[in-house]
Amino acid sequence: MQHLASRILIVIILFVVAVAGLLVSRSRRVPDEATGPAPSVADLRVKELDLTEQTAGGGHWRLVADQAEVFDAEGRTSLRNVTVHVQDRQGSWTIVGAEGDLFRDSKNIEIRHNVVVTSGDGLRLETSVLRWDGAQRRLWTDAPVRIVRPGTEVVGQGLDVRTEEEATTVHGPVTVVFRPGPRS
């Protein structure tokens, strides 16, 4: 009986040593790390995209991006370092942002991160995201906005521009500061 108890004790000790060794070896192993971003499942990648389109009203727009990834199933093109130039009968605008999405069927666009809009007449708009809805001819954002024109600064919590109605709404709370211009 004593002989059987000794064997059981030896098996238990060997089992504990094996489990402890396995745990120690796994805790000292360096975990595998990703070597970069996950591979994209884009159907097409384009470097230096440049698109131009004429509008029904006789104007045109031009979209330039450092990189574009087309996702056919979603009908979406993801853009990096985006610039959009718009020219129509009412004036010209340039919109820049760090990234965005262009939606193929609707031709809607969303531009994000450090978005700046400048117009030919000196207006400057700054926000973090700006969207264009082509069907409604609507430019809008729910993000805070800052609009600057010589002598005037408007700060609000959102913006809604309806081009067909020629109506612009800055959502509140809104702060407006008027500065006197140089005297002639």
MDAnalysis code that builds the backbone (N, CA, C; Angstrom):
import MDAnalysis as mda
import numpy as np

u = mda.Universe.empty(552, n_residues=184, atom_resindex=np.repeat(np.arange(184), 3), trajectory=True)
u.add_TopologyAttr("name", ["N", "CA", "C"] * 184)
u.add_TopologyAttr("resid", np.arange(1, 185))
u.add_TopologyAttr("resname", ["MET", "GLN", "HIS", "LEU", "ALA", "SER", "ARG", "ILE", "LEU", "ILE", "VAL", "ILE", "ILE", "LEU", "PHE", "VAL", "VAL", "ALA", "VAL", "ALA", "GLY", "LEU", "LEU", "VAL", "SER", "ARG", "SER", "ARG", "ARG", "VAL", "PRO", "ASP", "GLU", "ALA", "THR", "GLY", "PRO", "ALA", "PRO", "SER", "VAL", "ALA", "ASP", "LEU", "ARG", "VAL", "LYS", "GLU", "LEU", "ASP", "LEU", "THR", "GLU", "GLN", "THR", "ALA", "GLY", "GLY", "GLY", "HIS", "TRP", "ARG", "LEU", "VAL", "ALA", "ASP", "GLN", "ALA", "GLU", "VAL", "PHE", "ASP", "ALA", "GLU", "GLY", "ARG", "THR", "SER", "LEU", "ARG", "ASN", "VAL", "THR", "VAL", "HIS", "VAL", "GLN", "ASP", "ARG", "GLN", "GLY", "SER", "TRP", "THR", "ILE", "VAL", "GLY", "ALA", "GLU", "GLY", "ASP", "LEU", "PHE", "ARG", "ASP", "SER", "LYS", "ASN", "ILE", "GLU", "ILE", "ARG", "HIS", "ASN", "VAL", "VAL", "VAL", "THR", "SER", "GLY", "ASP", "GLY", "LEU", "ARG", "LEU", "GLU", "THR", "SER", "VAL", "LEU", "ARG", "TRP", "ASP", "GLY", "ALA", "GLN", "ARG", "ARG", "LEU", "TRP", "THR", "ASP", "ALA", "PRO", "VAL", "ARG", "ILE", "VAL", "ARG", "PRO", "GLY", "THR", "GLU", "VAL", "VAL", "GLY", "GLN", "GLY", "LEU", "ASP", "VAL", "ARG", "THR", "GLU", "GLU", "GLU", "ALA", "THR", "THR", "VAL", "HIS", "GLY", "PRO", "VAL", "THR", "VAL", "VAL", "PHE", "ARG", "PRO", "GLY", "PRO", "ARG", "SER"])
u.atoms.positions = np.array([
    [0.806, -1.167, 0.000],
    [0.000, 0.000, 0.000],
    [0.867, 1.255, 0.000],
    [1.911, 1.206, 0.792],
    [2.829, 2.344, 0.854],
    [3.446, 2.580, -0.515],
    [3.725, 1.507, -1.215],
    [4.329, 1.603, -2.534],
    [3.362, 2.300, -3.522],
    [2.056, 2.014, -3.446],
    [1.047, 2.619, -4.292],
    [0.895, 4.113, -3.971],
    [0.942, 4.464, -2.697],
    [0.833, 5.866, -2.285],
    [2.026, 6.669, -2.787],
    [3.209, 6.083, -2.787],
    [4.401, 6.779, -3.292],
    [4.271, 7.034, -4.786],
    [3.769, 6.059, -5.534],
    [3.596, 6.240, -6.968],
    [2.576, 7.343, -7.275],
    [1.482, 7.364, -6.569],
    [0.462, 8.399, -6.774],
    [1.056, 9.772, -6.464],
    [1.809, 9.885, -5.415],
    [2.439, 11.159, -5.052],
    [3.409, 11.612, -6.136],
    [4.196, 10.688, -6.699],
    [5.147, 11.030, -7.758],
    [4.397, 11.498, -9.003],
    [3.309, 10.834, -9.378],
    [2.514, 11.234, -10.547],
    [1.933, 12.633, -10.327],
    [1.412, 12.896, -9.145],
    [0.849, 14.223, -8.844],
    [1.932, 15.296, -8.920],
    [3.099, 15.030, -8.375],
    [4.206, 15.994, -8.411],
    [4.629, 16.252, -9.847],
    [4.766, 15.204, -10.670],
    [5.139, 15.366, -12.083],
    [4.079, 16.178, -12.833],
    [2.792, 15.914, -12.541],
    [1.711, 16.649, -13.183],
    [1.776, 18.135, -12.819],
    [1.993, 18.452, -11.538],
    [2.081, 19.849, -11.088],
    [3.283, 20.539, -11.717],
    [4.420, 19.865, -11.801],
    [5.613, 20.443, -12.413],
    [5.370, 20.697, -13.901],
    [4.719, 19.787, -14.607],
    [4.439, 19.960, -16.039],
    [3.503, 21.146, -16.271],
    [2.443, 21.269, -15.488],
    [1.496, 22.384, -15.634],
    [2.196, 23.696, -15.309],
    [2.981, 23.739, -14.250],
    [3.705, 24.960, -13.884],
    [4.684, 25.353, -14.987],
    [5.401, 24.381, -15.540],
    [6.332, 24.677, -16.633],
    [5.618, 25.221, -17.859],
    [4.476, 24.654, -18.196],
    [3.698, 25.134, -19.333],
    [3.218, 26.568, -19.100],
    [2.721, 26.858, -17.911],
    [2.252, 28.210, -17.604],
    [3.381, 29.233, -17.634],
    [4.531, 28.882, -17.104],
    [5.674, 29.791, -17.106],
    [6.147, 30.043, -18.529],
    [6.224, 29.010, -19.352],
    [6.709, 29.202, -20.724],
    [5.742, 30.062, -21.536],
    [4.443, 29.923, -21.332],
    [3.476, 30.749, -22.064],
    [3.483, 32.200, -21.587],
    [3.718, 32.416, -20.311],
    [3.710, 33.801, -19.805],
    [4.961, 34.563, -20.247],
    [6.024, 33.900, -20.583],
    [7.258, 34.570, -21.003],
    [7.342, 34.759, -22.511],
    [6.449, 34.129, -23.265],
    [6.452, 34.248, -24.716],
    [5.949, 35.636, -25.117],
    [6.586, 36.235, -26.101],
    [6.187, 37.543, -26.597],
    [4.932, 37.361, -27.450],
    [3.863, 38.118, -27.150],
    [2.650, 37.952, -27.943],
    [2.850, 38.458, -29.367],
    [2.165, 37.819, -30.296],
    [2.230, 38.246, -31.688],
    [1.525, 39.589, -31.828],
    [2.135, 40.505, -32.561],
    [1.547, 41.816, -32.783],
    [1.280, 41.991, -34.260],
    [0.249, 42.775, -34.544],
    [-0.060, 43.074, -35.940],
    [1.060, 43.932, -36.522],
    [1.367, 43.724, -37.770],
    [2.452, 44.467, -38.407],
    [1.945, 45.683, -39.167],
    [0.678, 45.996, -39.043],
    [0.116, 47.155, -39.735],
    [-1.390, 47.068, -39.702],
    [-2.040, 47.960, -40.418],
    [-3.491, 47.923, -40.426],
    [-3.999, 46.654, -41.106],
    [-5.196, 46.266, -40.713],
    [-5.784, 45.076, -41.319],
    [-5.942, 45.303, -42.816],
    [-5.694, 44.294, -43.604],
    [-5.815, 44.476, -45.045],
    [-7.240, 44.886, -45.413],
    [-7.335, 45.791, -46.338],
    [-8.612, 46.298, -46.786],
    [-9.245, 45.310, -47.759],
    [-10.557, 45.302, -47.769],
    [-11.264, 44.428, -48.693],
    [-11.823, 45.246, -49.861],
    [-11.152, 46.327, -50.191],
    [-11.586, 47.179, -51.294],
    [-11.487, 46.418, -52.609],
    [-12.443, 46.702, -53.490],
    [-12.432, 46.083, -54.810],
    [-11.403, 46.736, -55.725],
    [-11.087, 47.991, -55.454],
    [-10.129, 48.719, -56.283],
    [-9.474, 49.795, -55.429],
    [-8.175, 49.956, -55.584],
    [-7.437, 51.032, -54.922],
    [-6.846, 51.932, -55.985],
    [-6.997, 53.241, -55.774],
    [-6.497, 54.212, -56.733],
    [-5.654, 55.220, -55.982],
    [-4.506, 55.531, -56.528],
    [-3.652, 56.564, -55.969],
    [-3.838, 57.814, -56.820],
    [-4.007, 58.959, -56.182],
    [-4.165, 60.247, -56.851],
    [-5.399, 60.266, -57.751],
    [-6.562, 60.260, -57.132],
    [-7.843, 60.317, -57.828],
    [-8.156, 61.752, -58.240],
    [-8.704, 61.936, -59.436],
    [-9.098, 63.254, -59.934],
    [-10.357, 63.075, -60.778],
    [-11.530, 63.473, -60.225],
    [-12.814, 63.343, -60.911],
    [-13.377, 64.726, -61.198],
    [-13.982, 64.901, -62.357],
    [-14.646, 66.155, -62.709],
    [-16.008, 65.819, -63.282],
    [-17.023, 66.608, -62.913],
    [-18.362, 66.381, -63.441],
    [-19.062, 67.711, -63.654],
    [-19.799, 67.801, -64.755],
    [-20.620, 68.979, -65.040],
    [-21.941, 68.823, -64.299],
    [-22.479, 69.931, -63.767],
    [-23.760, 69.885, -63.078],
    [-24.866, 70.354, -64.016],
    [-26.090, 70.054, -63.652],
    [-27.238, 70.411, -64.491],
    [-27.386, 71.927, -64.628],
    [-26.960, 72.671, -63.633],
    [-27.099, 74.127, -63.656],
    [-26.000, 74.840, -64.426],
    [-25.150, 74.120, -65.130],
    [-24.098, 74.744, -65.909],
    [-22.780, 74.878, -65.177],
    [-22.714, 74.454, -63.942],
    [-21.461, 74.507, -63.192],
    [-20.726, 73.184, -63.288],
    [-19.718, 73.045, -62.468],
    [-18.990, 71.785, -62.408],
    [-18.333, 71.643, -61.045],
    [-17.975, 70.416, -60.709],
    [-17.201, 70.149, -59.500],
    [-16.056, 69.217, -59.857],
    [-15.006, 69.336, -59.079],
    [-13.807, 68.525, -59.276],
    [-13.392, 67.986, -57.919],
    [-13.219, 66.681, -57.826],
    [-12.816, 66.032, -56.598],
    [-11.417, 65.473, -56.791],
    [-10.514, 65.811, -55.893],
    [-9.133, 65.328, -55.929],
    [-8.854, 64.667, -54.583],
    [-8.239, 63.477, -54.610],
    [-7.877, 62.778, -53.378],
    [-6.538, 62.084, -53.577],
    [-5.742, 62.022, -52.507],
    [-4.454, 61.325, -52.572],
    [-4.637, 59.825, -52.794],
    [-5.735, 59.275, -52.230],
    [-5.969, 57.838, -52.324],
    [-7.467, 57.586, -52.301],
    [-7.920, 56.575, -53.034],
    [-9.319, 56.166, -53.039],
    [-9.404, 54.646, -53.029],
    [-10.348, 54.129, -52.260],
    [-10.623, 52.695, -52.233],
    [-12.094, 52.507, -52.568],
    [-12.361, 51.733, -53.600],
    [-13.730, 51.528, -54.083],
    [-14.280, 50.237, -53.484],
    [-15.463, 50.337, -52.881],
    [-16.173, 49.197, -52.321],
    [-17.465, 49.038, -53.138],
    [-17.411, 48.191, -54.179],
    [-18.535, 48.046, -55.111],
    [-19.818, 47.606, -54.427],
    [-19.757, 46.634, -53.553],
    [-20.969, 46.111, -52.912],
    [-21.693, 47.196, -52.113],
    [-20.932, 48.117, -51.513],
    [-21.520, 49.200, -50.727],
    [-21.852, 50.412, -51.590],
    [-21.311, 50.465, -52.798],
    [-21.506, 51.639, -53.642],
    [-20.808, 52.860, -53.075],
    [-19.688, 52.625, -52.416],
    [-18.975, 53.685, -51.694],
    [-17.517, 53.711, -52.097],
    [-16.966, 54.927, -52.171],
    [-15.539, 55.106, -52.388],
    [-14.983, 55.867, -51.195],
    [-14.027, 55.271, -50.515],
    [-13.378, 55.886, -49.360],
    [-12.217, 56.735, -49.864],
    [-12.111, 57.954, -49.355],
    [-11.127, 58.924, -49.843],
    [-10.189, 59.374, -48.736],
    [-8.947, 59.680, -49.102],
    [-7.952, 60.221, -48.156],
    [-7.419, 61.529, -48.714],
    [-7.265, 62.534, -47.836],
    [-6.783, 63.867, -48.210],
    [-7.584, 64.400, -49.400],
    [-8.805, 64.796, -49.088],
    [-9.799, 65.151, -50.090],
    [-9.830, 66.661, -50.322],
    [-9.962, 67.052, -51.589],
    [-10.215, 68.445, -51.970],
    [-11.317, 68.437, -53.014],
    [-12.345, 69.263, -52.792],
    [-13.436, 69.391, -53.752],
    [-13.512, 70.853, -54.169],
    [-13.467, 71.089, -55.464],
    [-13.628, 72.434, -56.028],
    [-15.003, 72.478, -56.679],
    [-15.817, 73.482, -56.311],
    [-17.157, 73.621, -56.873],
    [-17.243, 74.986, -57.536],
    [-17.774, 74.993, -58.759],
    [-17.984, 76.247, -59.494],
    [-19.404, 76.204, -60.044],
    [-20.219, 77.215, -59.710],
    [-21.550, 77.326, -60.306],
    [-21.867, 78.795, -60.537],
    [-23.085, 79.071, -60.942],
    [-23.442, 80.447, -61.303],
    [-23.393, 81.398, -60.114],
    [-23.423, 80.865, -58.886],
    [-23.417, 81.702, -57.693],
    [-22.017, 81.952, -57.143],
    [-21.020, 81.220, -57.592],
    [-19.671, 81.438, -57.095],
    [-18.841, 80.167, -57.100],
    [-17.750, 80.214, -56.344],
    [-16.850, 79.059, -56.270],
    [-16.516, 78.766, -54.815],
    [-16.281, 77.471, -54.535],
    [-15.939, 77.009, -53.198],
    [-14.876, 75.941, -53.303],
    [-14.052, 75.864, -52.282],
    [-13.088, 74.778, -52.151],
    [-13.300, 74.153, -50.782],
    [-13.423, 72.841, -50.756],
    [-13.642, 72.097, -49.520],
    [-12.479, 71.127, -49.361],
    [-11.823, 71.133, -48.204],
    [-10.734, 70.189, -47.941],
    [-11.007, 69.453, -46.633],
    [-10.523, 68.218, -46.560],
    [-10.655, 67.415, -45.351],
    [-9.702, 66.241, -45.414],
    [-9.480, 65.602, -44.265],
    [-8.515, 64.506, -44.179],
    [-9.036, 63.215, -44.811],
    [-10.344, 62.982, -44.733],
    [-10.898, 61.757, -45.305],
    [-12.361, 61.964, -45.638],
    [-12.920, 61.019, -46.367],
    [-14.328, 61.134, -46.709],
    [-14.824, 59.915, -47.449],
    [-16.113, 59.976, -47.793],
    [-16.752, 58.913, -48.555],
    [-17.589, 59.537, -49.657],
    [-17.503, 58.957, -50.845],
    [-18.329, 59.345, -51.986],
    [-19.232, 58.162, -52.286],
    [-20.547, 58.413, -52.345],
    [-21.516, 57.352, -52.570],
    [-21.933, 57.362, -54.035],
    [-21.676, 56.249, -54.720],
    [-21.797, 56.146, -56.169],
    [-23.183, 56.508, -56.693],
    [-24.219, 55.865, -56.224],
    [-25.544, 56.032, -56.816],
    [-26.150, 57.403, -56.532],
    [-26.031, 57.872, -55.308],
    [-26.644, 59.152, -54.935],
    [-25.724, 60.338, -55.223],
    [-24.433, 60.062, -55.393],
    [-23.403, 61.100, -55.528],
    [-23.339, 61.994, -54.290],
    [-23.816, 61.474, -53.166],
    [-23.666, 62.173, -51.896],
    [-22.211, 62.031, -51.461],
    [-21.760, 62.971, -50.645],
    [-20.386, 62.927, -50.170],
    [-20.357, 63.349, -48.712],
    [-19.448, 62.755, -47.968],
    [-19.197, 63.143, -46.583],
    [-17.701, 63.344, -46.443],
    [-17.307, 64.492, -45.906],
    [-15.891, 64.797, -45.682],
    [-15.697, 64.987, -44.185],
    [-14.613, 64.394, -43.652],
    [-14.393, 64.392, -42.204],
    [-12.976, 64.846, -41.840],
    [-12.835, 65.274, -40.610],
    [-11.574, 65.622, -39.961],
    [-10.938, 66.879, -40.572],
    [-10.937, 67.934, -39.787],
    [-10.332, 69.210, -40.183],
    [-10.894, 69.716, -41.512],
    [-12.214, 69.778, -41.590],
    [-12.880, 70.215, -42.813],
    [-12.875, 71.741, -42.858],
    [-12.415, 72.285, -43.988],
    [-12.381, 73.734, -44.193],
    [-12.990, 74.033, -45.560],
    [-13.965, 74.943, -45.563],
    [-14.593, 75.398, -46.799],
    [-14.216, 76.858, -46.984],
    [-13.713, 77.200, -48.151],
    [-13.437, 78.607, -48.468],
    [-14.187, 78.963, -49.739],
    [-14.733, 80.170, -49.758],
    [-15.462, 80.611, -50.945],
    [-14.675, 81.693, -51.654],
    [-15.035, 81.925, -52.896],
    [-14.365, 82.941, -53.694],
    [-14.552, 84.348, -53.159],
    [-15.586, 84.566, -52.330],
    [-15.821, 85.906, -51.790],
    [-15.292, 86.093, -50.366],
    [-14.447, 85.164, -49.893],
    [-13.759, 85.356, -48.621],
    [-14.366, 84.668, -47.416],
    [-15.431, 83.917, -47.569],
    [-16.024, 83.195, -46.454],
    [-15.195, 81.950, -46.153],
    [-15.073, 81.611, -44.870],
    [-14.340, 80.416, -44.443],
    [-15.185, 79.706, -43.398],
    [-15.412, 78.397, -43.607],
    [-16.179, 77.582, -42.673],
    [-15.281, 76.454, -42.188],
    [-15.291, 76.196, -40.877],
    [-14.489, 75.122, -40.285],
    [-15.396, 74.220, -39.477],
    [-15.238, 72.902, -39.635],
    [-16.008, 71.916, -38.883],
    [-15.268, 70.589, -38.910],
    [-15.815, 69.575, -38.259],
    [-15.163, 68.267, -38.246],
    [-15.783, 67.295, -39.244],
    [-17.002, 67.570, -39.696],
    [-17.647, 66.720, -40.694],
    [-18.624, 67.570, -41.493],
    [-18.693, 67.308, -42.802],
    [-19.592, 68.051, -43.672],
    [-20.158, 67.077, -44.695],
    [-21.482, 67.141, -44.888],
    [-22.152, 66.201, -45.795],
    [-22.891, 66.959, -46.900],
    [-22.925, 66.361, -48.094],
    [-23.698, 66.888, -49.210],
    [-24.718, 65.829, -49.596],
    [-25.997, 66.216, -49.623],
    [-27.080, 65.357, -50.074],
    [-27.536, 65.890, -51.422],
    [-27.180, 65.191, -52.502],
    [-27.446, 65.668, -53.852],
    [-28.922, 65.749, -54.191],
    [-29.734, 64.787, -53.724],
    [-31.157, 64.785, -54.044],
    [-31.858, 66.001, -53.447],
    [-31.501, 66.360, -52.227],
    [-32.121, 67.512, -51.561],
    [-31.348, 68.806, -51.809],
    [-30.201, 68.691, -52.463],
    [-29.305, 69.839, -52.673],
    [-29.069, 70.527, -51.326],
    [-28.584, 69.723, -50.392],
    [-28.422, 70.148, -48.998],
    [-26.991, 69.902, -48.541],
    [-26.369, 70.909, -47.951],
    [-25.050, 70.813, -47.318],
    [-25.303, 70.949, -45.830],
    [-24.800, 69.990, -45.026],
    [-25.147, 70.042, -43.608],
    [-24.135, 69.337, -42.718],
    [-24.222, 69.684, -41.430],
    [-23.442, 69.027, -40.388],
    [-24.154, 69.205, -39.057],
    [-23.986, 68.232, -38.187],
    [-24.463, 68.340, -36.806],
    [-23.314, 68.704, -35.881],
    [-22.108, 68.786, -36.418],
    [-20.907, 69.087, -35.634],
    [-20.784, 70.605, -35.451],
    [-20.054, 71.048, -34.435],
    [-19.829, 72.486, -34.260],
    [-19.199, 73.111, -35.506],
    [-19.606, 74.355, -35.789],
    [-19.100, 75.081, -36.950],
    [-18.580, 76.445, -36.532],
    [-17.643, 76.919, -37.323],
    [-17.111, 78.279, -37.172],
    [-17.082, 78.874, -38.575],
    [-17.777, 79.995, -38.740],
    [-17.858, 80.654, -40.036],
    [-17.247, 82.044, -39.885],
    [-16.287, 82.347, -40.736],
    [-15.582, 83.627, -40.648],
    [-15.650, 84.317, -41.998],
    [-15.983, 85.580, -41.952],
    [-15.969, 86.451, -43.117],
    [-15.350, 87.751, -42.611],
    [-14.633, 88.491, -43.404],
    [-14.020, 89.721, -42.894],
    [-15.029, 90.577, -42.113],
    [-14.722, 90.803, -40.836],
    [-15.564, 91.616, -39.963],
    [-16.613, 90.834, -39.191],
    [-16.784, 89.529, -39.476],
    [-17.829, 88.746, -38.821],
    [-17.339, 87.335, -38.511],
    [-17.722, 86.833, -37.329],
    [-17.435, 85.446, -36.962],
    [-18.702, 84.865, -36.344],
    [-19.118, 83.679, -36.837],
    [-20.300, 82.990, -36.339],
    [-19.855, 81.618, -35.845],
    [-20.250, 81.259, -34.620],
    [-19.942, 79.956, -34.054],
    [-21.260, 79.314, -33.651],
    [-21.483, 78.069, -34.083],
    [-22.720, 77.374, -33.761],
    [-22.499, 75.891, -33.593],
    [-23.590, 75.184, -33.350],
    [-23.523, 73.747, -33.087],
    [-23.954, 72.893, -34.269],
    [-24.162, 73.465, -35.419],
    [-24.544, 72.716, -36.603],
    [-24.874, 73.679, -37.725],
    [-25.024, 73.144, -38.929],
    [-25.264, 73.975, -40.101],
    [-26.166, 73.217, -41.058],
    [-27.095, 73.942, -41.693],
    [-27.973, 73.359, -42.703],
    [-28.127, 74.377, -43.823],
    [-27.600, 74.044, -45.011],
    [-27.690, 74.933, -46.172],
    [-28.567, 74.248, -47.205],
    [-29.676, 74.870, -47.562],
    [-30.594, 74.372, -48.596],
    [-30.387, 75.263, -49.820],
    [-29.675, 74.748, -50.814],
    [-29.291, 75.586, -51.947],
    [-30.479, 75.982, -52.815],
    [-31.483, 75.110, -52.971],
    [-32.648, 75.445, -53.795],
    [-33.432, 76.608, -53.194],
    [-33.560, 76.628, -51.878],
    [-34.290, 77.705, -51.200],
    [-33.397, 78.897, -50.883],
    [-32.092, 78.746, -51.138],
    [-31.108, 79.762, -50.776],
    [-31.241, 80.127, -49.295],
    [-31.340, 79.075, -48.454],
    [-31.516, 79.261, -47.016],
    [-30.370, 78.598, -46.265],
    [-29.835, 79.306, -45.281],
    [-28.771, 78.786, -44.425],
    [-29.189, 78.946, -42.977],
    [-29.076, 77.858, -42.206],
    [-29.406, 77.885, -40.785],
    [-28.199, 77.414, -39.996],
    [-27.807, 78.202, -39.001],
    [-26.774, 77.787, -38.053],
    [-27.512, 77.425, -36.776],
    [-27.317, 76.199, -36.310],
    [-28.020, 75.721, -35.127],
    [-27.304, 76.193, -33.871],
    [-28.052, 76.351, -32.800],
    [-27.539, 76.980, -31.596],
    [-27.146, 76.024, -30.512],
    [-26.594, 76.615, -29.488],
    [-26.454, 78.060, -29.294],
    [-25.472, 78.666, -30.303],
    [-25.791, 79.880, -30.709],
    [-25.012, 80.573, -31.730],
    [-24.402, 81.830, -31.126],
    [-23.139, 82.064, -31.453],
    [-22.448, 83.289, -31.055],
    [-22.020, 84.012, -32.324],
    [-22.326, 85.308, -32.388],
    [-21.925, 86.119, -33.542],
    [-21.124, 87.304, -33.026],
    [-19.966, 87.522, -33.643],
    [-19.111, 88.642, -33.263],
    [-18.878, 89.499, -34.502],
    [-19.162, 90.801, -34.380],
    [-18.911, 91.733, -35.475],
    [-17.688, 92.554, -35.103],
    [-16.763, 92.684, -36.032],
    [-15.567, 93.497, -35.832],
    [-15.565, 94.592, -36.877],
    [-15.325, 95.819, -36.455],
    [-15.288, 96.897, -37.468],
    [-14.114, 96.702, -38.405],
    [-14.365, 96.971, -39.674],
    [-13.311, 96.848, -40.691],
    [-12.457, 98.088, -40.733],
    [-11.410, 98.067, -41.551],
    [-10.545, 99.244, -41.682],
    [-11.323, 100.395, -42.329],
    [-11.065, 101.587, -41.864],
    [-11.733, 102.778, -42.424],
    [-11.027, 103.225, -43.682],
    [-11.827, 103.668, -44.634],
    [-11.231, 104.112, -45.893],
    [-10.931, 105.577, -45.878],
])
